[in-house]
Amino acid sequence: MRNILKLLKGKQSLEDRVSMIQQGNEIEKNRLIEEYIPFIQKNISQQVGKYVDIKNDDIYSVGLMAFNEAIDKYNKEKGSFLSFAAIVIRSRIIDQLRKESKGLKEVYISQFSFEEDESSLDQFTAVESFENQLEIKMDMATLIKQMEAFGVTLDDLLREAPKHLDTRIKAVEIGRYVYGQKDLKAKLMKTHNLPVTDLIRDLQVSKKILQRSRKFIIAVILILDSNLDTLKGYISQVEGRQDCEV
């Protein structure tokens, strides 16, 4: 009988083992974690860009807890367990790196991203989709940091961004114009204000439009003058472009 059980166990899939652990088998859980330490270590190392020592590196404990979290929250509808575990590990490592960063504030971006709580994790169905969301979050955090020098906050941007598509398109056109004019862009970067007089003269645009969309236009210029590819893609979508080249 024991030999038969061993044979059956050898055919058991990883996903089945996780399901069994979720039913309360702590011994199997510890065994699984021990077996997949190299997997955990590899994913952490890839995320931080260096070799992670499992004995001496504090970040390893974050990855280990993330793997344990993945076991608890996984269901077969999410596809491969290892793909899901890799997602959770990368997410938690990014959260930890952001918290440890001295120059980057923790940001909550409801309209551009999401919080990785239990309810949102249940919605993840593809690794690529989740990674795209993380990239958006990181790009937005970088943009928000850059906007601080111009007196623009995330709340300002969300509150004052043009609500109508034609107005947004016009604001993007103005931002692209400033970005393409070295002297105007230099004025913006030096004074942290839009060169309103020049824009009224060059584009025959009203001062009222510039004032209403000022913060959004500044954000557009900063995005165009960066390597924030996900946000450049947003600008391209507003303009109706087929690609994300900006």
N, C-alpha and C positions, 0 to 999 in steps of 0.2 A: 504493500500500500504506500509506504513512504517513497519508494522509487517512482511510483506512478505520480504522486503529488509533485515530486521534483521535476518530472518530465513535463507535467502540465504547467508548472511555474515557469519553466524555461521558455514556454511558448507565449507567456503572458506579455502583452504589449506594455510599453511605458505608460500609456494613457490609462490602461486597466489598473496598473499598479497605483497610479495617483488616485483613481476612484476608490480603490480599496483603502488607501491611506485616509481619505476623506471620511471614511466610515469609522475611523478611530484607531487604526493600526499604527501606533506610534513607533513600534519597533521597525516596521517596514519604512516608515518615514525617515528615521535616522539612517537606515541602511541606504535609502535612495539618495539622501543628501551627501552621504559619504562617497557614494559612487560618482556623483556628479560635481565634486569639488573642482576637478580640472575644467569642466564646462563653466562653472561660476567664475573661476579665476580668469579664464580666457575672456569672457564677456566684460568683466570689470577692467581688465588690462586694455582691451580695445577701446573702452570708453574714456579712460583717463590718459591713454597714450603712453603708458609705461608698464613695466612688469610689476605685478602686485604680489608681495610676499604675504601668504596667508597667515603667517605667524606674527608678523610685526606691523602690518599695514592696517590702520583703522578702517580704511575704506572697504576692506574685505568683509568686515562684519556687516556693512550696509548691503553688500551684494548677497551675503548669506541670508540675511533676513528677507531680502527681496525674493530669493528662490523659495524660501519657506512660504512667503505670501502667495507666490504663484501656485504652489501646491494647494493651498487653501482655497484659492479663488478660481482655479481652472475648471472648465467644463468642456466636454468633447466638441461642443459646437464651435469652439474657438480654433479647432484644427489641431495642429501639432502642439504637444505640451512644451517641447523645447523652444519652439518659436515664441510661444506665449511667455515662457519664463525669461527668454532673452529680452523681450519687450519690457517686462516688469523690472528686470535688473537694470537695464539702461535708463529707464525712467527714474528709478530711485537714486542711481548714481548721479544723474544730472541734477536732481533736486538737491542732493548733498553738496555737490560742487558749487551750485548756485548759493547755497546758504553759507558756504565757507569763503566765497569770493568777497573781498573787501570792497571792491568798486562797483558791485552789482547788487542792487536791491532786489528782494524777492517780489515778484510781480504776479498779480492775479488778473488774467485777461479774459473776461467772460465772452467778449464778442469775437476774439480772434483765436481762442484756445479753450482749454477746459482744465478742471482740476481732476487729477487721477485718483478719485476716491472710488469706493467699491462700486457705486452705480455706474460710473463712467467706464471702469475697467470691464464691466459686464458687456459693454457695447463694442469692444474691440474685436474685430473679425479678421483683420489682416495686418501683418507686420508693417507693410509699406505705408498704410494709412496712418497707423499710430506714429511711426517715425516722422511722417510729414507734419503731424500735429506738434510733435516735440520741436521740430525745426522752426515752425512758425512761432512757437512760444519763445524760443531762444532769440530769434530775429527781432521779435517785438520788444523783448527785454533790452536788447542792444539799442534799438531805436529810441525807446523811452529814455535811456541814459543820455543819448545824444541830444534829445529835445530839451533836456533840463537847462542847457546853456541858453536856449532861446525862450525860456519861460513858458514852455508848453508841457503840460502833463498829459497822462493818458486820459484822465477824465475830461480835460479840455478837448482832446482830439475826438473822443467818442461823442461828446455833447455838441461840438461845433462843426463836425464834419458835414458837408452838404448832404441834405436828405434826398434831393432829386438827382437823377442820373445825369441830366444835361448840365446841372450845376457842377457836379463832381467832375464830369469830363472837362468842362471849362477850367476848373481849378487845376486839374492835372496838366492841361495844355499850358497854363501859366507857369506851373512849376517846372515843366520840361523846358520852357523858354528860358527861364532864369538859369537853370542848370546848364543850358547850352551856350549861354553868354558869359564868358569868363569874367568880364568886369562886373556884371550884375551879381554873379555868384560870389565874387570876392567881396562885394559890398555887404551881401547878406552874412557871410561868414565873419566879417569884421565887426559889423554893427549889431548882428543878431536880429535885424529887422528887415522886412521886405523893402526893396527899393521902389516904393510906391510911385513916386514921381516919374521915374523912368518907365515903369510899366504902363502907367496911364498914357504917357507919350508914345511909347512904342506899339502898344497893343490896342489903344483906344478903348480900354476897359475902365469901367467906373470905379471910383474910390470905394464906393459902397460894397461892390462885389469883392474887392481886395480885402476890405476890413472883415467882412463876414466869413471869408474862407482863408484868412491869413494863416491860421495855425495848421490847417490841412495842407495848404500850399507849401509851407515850410517843411512839413513832414514828407511831402512828395519829393522835394528837393534833396532832403537828407537821404531818403531811400535811394534815389537815382545816383547819389554820390557815394554809394556804399556797395558792399558785396552781399546785401541782404536779399538773396534770390527769391525767397518765398514772397516777400513784400513787393519786389519788383514784378512778380507774377500777378499780384493783385492790381497793380497799376495797369499792366497790360490788359487785364480783364475789363477794367473800367473803360479803357480806350477801345475795347473790342478787337484787340490784336490777336492774331493767330498764334504768335509765339511770345516768349517772355524776354526777348532781346530788348534792352533799353539803353 
